[in-house]
Amino acid sequence: MANQTIQLNDELHAYLLASSLREPEILGQLRQETAKLDMSIMQIAPEQGQFMSMLMKLTGAKRAIEIGVFTGYSTLCMAMPMPAEGKIIACDINREWTEIAQHYWQKAGQAGKIELHLAPAMQTLASLLEDKQANSFDFAFIDADKPNYCNYYETCLQLVRPGGLIAIDNVLWGGSVIDGDDESEDTVAIRQLNALLHDDERVDISMVPIGDGLTLARLK
């Protein structure tokens, strides 16, 4: 029994992966290629990817938004459990990273489900609203530039249907959220989002200590 979330050291984390991770080979290949990049730390942990795949299955998601693609690992984790007619609107601005993503989406047979928009995400989200796609998405994943987190969240609230789910990454930010000396723009933005979510009666929330912290917000 425990009344507090258990702390994971390296050995226990390795046991968690050995005992529960069922990573498809294509995802493992993508993770290995991404590990060669200078910014490889931006990729979500494989156990988080598996958790997100589970969320997609539980919600029966057929339409999703991803804000922040990087090399496409999280995109694939969401796309693979979706039905053939599923669609992910994937938002990013980096052509180099998303070229890697597109290669693996194609290799995994999932490219037809993914619509990549290489433009500022707020621009893409605004176009979806202008196209009368409000309340039409089942799932949204936010994992991009932190100063825009509150803007992304508020816009996703308009795009995701009641009963749909918004997942927001990096909400613990390596522990910096509780570092009183850290007043960097990214850290302050995440604190602001966390405070907003805590008091937002439009959603049910749960902050999950997986990866760098993942908050789930279900629209009422």
TAQUI-V875218 format. One line per field, one symbol per residue. phi: phi as a letter, one per 20 degrees, with the letter a starting at -180 (. if undefined). psi: psi as a letter, one per 20 degrees, with the letter a starting at -180 (. if undefined). burial: # if it has 16 or more other C-alpha atoms within 10 Angstrom, else .. Layout:
# TAQUI-V875218
phi->???
psi->???
burial->???
This chain:
# TAQUI-V875218
phi->.bdbgfedeffffffgffecfceggffffffffffeefdgffffffffgfffffffffemfdcbccdoelenfffffefgeffgefbdeddbcdffffffgfgffffemdgfeddedeagffffffffffemdflddebccdbcffgegffffffffeeefgnfcddcemfdlmnffdefeedfgfffffgffffffgdeffcecbededlencedceff
psi->qpjqpqporhghghggghihpmpqhhhggghhghiiqhkhiiqqqhhhghghgghgghikpipqppongcjjghghhhhhiqrhjqppoppriohggihgghghgghikihiipoponrphhggghhgghjljqkiqhqqpombphhjghggghhhhhhqqpirpppprkiiljihhjoiiokqggggggggghggghjoiiqpqpopmqckpoppopp.
burial->..........................#..##..#.......############.###...######################...########...##.###.##..#.##.##.##...#..##...#...############.#####.##.###################..##........######.##..#.....#.#.#.###########.
